[in-house]
Amino acid sequence: SGKHDHDHDHEKKSVNKEKHDHDNKATLDAHLHGLGTMNIVQDHNKILVELELPGFDIVGFEYKAKTSVDKNKVNAALKILENPANVINFTNAGNCDLKKTKSIILEEKNHTEFRAEYSFLCSNISKVKSLKINVFDKFKNSEKIELNVVGEHSTENIILSRSNKIINLNSFSH
């Protein structure tokens, strides 16, 4: 089925346009194909979104891209992840403007993980009452996302799936 846990100790490498430090050793967390993680944190009128997905979920393979076909898939995926609308949509009433975006791929031997971060500044944060997750529409191998929402008033932990991708937020307020 392509689903299995990974838990290896290798040097972490960040690729794409990001500079990386070869002396900074760390490991990719164990992951299950089809299961990603998303964190959404509110800090006053700011929202930070972090997404982590196994390479299999994004491009259909875990190994480091070597062929031009695989490299093109990775580059296309990073391009998709650069645009937060491909990942998440907030209620327009919140007037949230994108301030920063970053997408990278981390590689360890035969394991890869895509990560994306988005930072928003909202002029009316209390109007951000719902969000839609678009990851499942863009990446066919992604099946579930563990969503952690930390707002000013509460925290929520939700498992998202293809049939459960619109979230009502009660924790955001200013």
Salt bridges, closest charged atoms under 4 A:
GLU11 OE2 - HIS22 ND1 3.57
ASP43 OD1 - HIS44 NE2 3.80
GLU52 OE2 - ARG115 NE 3.77
GLU62 OE1 - HIS31 NE2 3.27
GLU62 OE2 - HIS33 NE2 3.33
GLU62 OE1 - HIS111 ND1 3.78
GLU82 OE2 - LYS17 NZ 3.79
GLU113 OE2 - ARG115 NE 2.57
ASP137 OD2 - LYS132 NZ 3.93
ASP137 OD1 - LYS165 NZ 2.88
GLU143 OE1 - LYS3 NZ 2.50
